[in-house]
């Protein structure tokens, strides 16, 4: 049983759980319609319940709720529902930072001062499932706010979704994408041209770097060492892979195990081969 603290709008309520005395946000169609302060209520079957007592990088969740329009909570809620269809587990605590981001994004769009995202294509390749879910937000934004969000904005939302499924801060995911972009630029410099972002070798390379980075962040490692074979077979790619791993390690402040070099070199060699054809 919940006690209403405040009706946010027709579809949202701030309420306290009378069993544990914790505050929550309840979101769902009509959940807030006609609700009065101190009214007792059960949670409707189709409503979503979010714990309010948590801190975010932009302040407490309660402060965020007080500072934005409730419609932005609804948009974030709709995106989370889409994410739950795709992923087995998701931290629904992203509701508040995501809603906060959406509020600022809408403000920028309406004032014609959108922020570009130079890493959109890299985010799309690194986090394809998250990007697909975020792209569903285009329809949600159009239906609820009457605005068309850009692919760059979809990229930023994808980072929030990624943070919710990997227990990783948005800033960390953004840093990973930025470092990967630097590494791709290094490889492109060696090739002498830009890599085709639609190519299979590019997407395999990006996927490998993503999981390689995840292993480093978790302190995990691949067991089979192919370094000696790869170094002899593809010395140019191996040397470049060593440089890339060192740069990634410095930027992320994590050690990349030596065994990772050979596997990365194989993917770099595939890019070399594709680009030379």
N, C-alpha and C positions, 0 to 999 in steps of 0.2 A: 504494500500500500504506500502511495506517495501523497505528500502534502504540497500543494501548489505554492510556490514562492512568487512566481510571476508568469503570466502568459506572454510569450514573446510575440506571437502572431497567431493566426488561425492554425498554423501547422507546427508550432513549437511552444514548449513549456519548460521553465526552470522549476525544478521540484526537489524536495528532500525525501529520501527513503526513510520511512518511519521506523524501520527495523535497525538500520545501521547509522542513521543520522547524517548520511553523506548526501551531497548535492549532485544532481544530475541534470542533463538536458535531454528532454524527450522530443523526438522529431517524428512526424508522420502526418498524413493527410487528416486534417480536422482535429488533431490532438489538442490544440490550444483553443479551439472555438468555444467561446462562452465560459471559459474557466475563470474562477474567482480566486483571489488570494486566500490561502488556508483551506481551500477546498480539498477534500480527499478524493483520490482517483486511483484506479488500476491502470496499468499500462496496456493500451490496445495491442492486439496480437500483431498488427503490421507496423508498429512503431519501433524506432531505434532508440536505445538508451545509451547515453554517453556520460561517463564519470566526469564531473566538473572540476574536481580538486586535483589539478596537476599543473606543473610549470612547463612553459615553453620558452624558446629562445627570445620570444617577443613579450614575455610576461606571463602572468597566470592566465589560465583558461577563462576564469571568471572575468578578468579585465578585458580579454578579447571579446567575449560575448557582449559585454557592456559597451564596447566601442564600435561595433559593426552592426549593420542591418541584419536581422534574422534571416533574410532571404539568402545571404551568403552562407549561412550554416546549412540551409536547405540544399544549396548547390553542392557544397562539400559532402553532405550526407548522400546525395544522389550518386556522386562519383564513388564514394566508399561502397555503396551498394553494388555498383558495377564491378568494382575491384574484388568484392567478395565472391562474385560469380566466377572470377578468373583464378583467384588464388585461394589455397587451402586455409591460410592463416594470415590475418592482417591486423595490425595494431590500430584499432579504431580511434586511438588518441590523436591521430593526425587530423581529426575533424577540426580542431581549433586552429592550429597553424595553417592548415589548408584553407579554411574559411577566411582567415586573416589575409593570406596571400591573394585569394580571389577578390576580396574587398579592394585591395590596392590595385589589382590588375584591372578591375572594372573601372576604377577611378582614373587610371592611366588611359584606358581605351576611350573613355568618354571625353577626356581632355586632350585627346590626340597626341599623347606623349608616351606611346608604348615603348618598352625596353626590348631591344633586339636580343636574341640569344644565339651567339656564334657557335654554340655547341649542340644545336638542335639535331643535326644529322648524326652526331656522335652519340647523343643520348638515345636517339631512335635505334641505333645499331647496338648499343650496349645494353639497353633495357627495352627490348621490343615489346614484350608483353605489357609492361607498365605503360609504354607509349600508346599501345592500342587502347588500353582502358582510358587513359587520359584523353585520347582523341574522341571517345564517346562523350566527353564533356562539351564538345562543340555543340551538339544538339541540345544538351541541358542548358547551356548558356543562352542559346537562341530562344528556347522556350520560356525561360524564366527571366531573362534580362533583355532579350531582343537584340543581342549583340553577337557578332561573329568573332570568335577568338582566333588568333593566328597560330600557325604551327609552332612558332617560338614559344608562345604561351603554353601550348600543349606540352612542350618539352619541360617547362618548369613544373607543371602539374605532375608529369611522369616522375620527376625526382621526388616529389612528396609521396607518391604511391610507392616508389622503391624504398623510401625510408621506412615505410610502414610494414613492408614484408621482410626487410633485411635487418631491422633494428639498427639502422644507420642514419645519422643526421643528414639532412638535405645538403648541408654545406660539404659533408664528406663525399657524398655522391657527386656533387658538382665538381669538387676537387679532382675526383677520380676521372671524370669525363674530361676535365681540362688537361690533366696530365697525359691521358691517353691521346688527346688531340695533339699535344706536343710530340708524343712519340710517333704518331702517324705522320706528322710534319717532317720529323727526322728521316723516316723511311722514304717519304716522297722526295725529300731533298737528295737522297742517295739514288733514287730511281731517275730523278730529273723531271718528273711530272706528277700531277695529282693522281691519286688512286681513284678508280671508279667506285664510288660509294654504293653502287648497285651490284657490284660484282660479288660472286660467291666467296672469293678469296678474301675480300675486304671484310665481309660480315663474319667469316670464320676467324679472321685475325682479331676483330673486335671482341667476339665472343670469348676467344681464348684469353685475351688480355683481361677481360672482366673477371673470369674465373681464377686466373693467375693472381690478380690483385686480391680477390676474396680470400684465396689461400694464404697470402702473405699477411693480410689483416687478422686472420684467425690463427696464424702460426702453423698452418698445415703445409704438407709437402707431397709431391708426387714421388712414388717409390722407385720407379724404373729410371735409371740414369742413362740417357742417350747422348750425353755431351761429347764423348770421344768420337763416336761415329759421325755425329752431325758436324763437329768441328773439322774433321777430315774431308767430309763430303761437300759441305757448303761453308767454307771459311769466311766468305764475305757476309753471309747472312748471320753466321754465328757471332762475328765481331760486332755487327750492328745490334744483335739481340743482347749481347753483354752490355753495350752502351745504354740500351733502352732500359734494361733491368736496373742498372745502377741509377739512372735518372728517376725511374719510378720509386725506387727505394728511398732516394734522397727527398723527393717531393712528399711522399706519404709517410716518411719517417718509420718505415718498416723494412725489414730485411727480406730480400727475395733469395730463396735458396738457390745455390748454383745449378741444381738440376733443372730449374725452370728455363735456363738459357737455351738449352737444346730444343725444347719443345716450342719456344717462341721462335727460334731460328727456322724451324720447319715451316711455320706459318708465314714468316717473312719471305722464305724461299719461294713459297707458292705465289706470293704477290709478285716477286721478281719475275717468275716464270710467266704469269698471266700478262704482266705489263710488257714483256718482251715479245709476246706473240703478235 
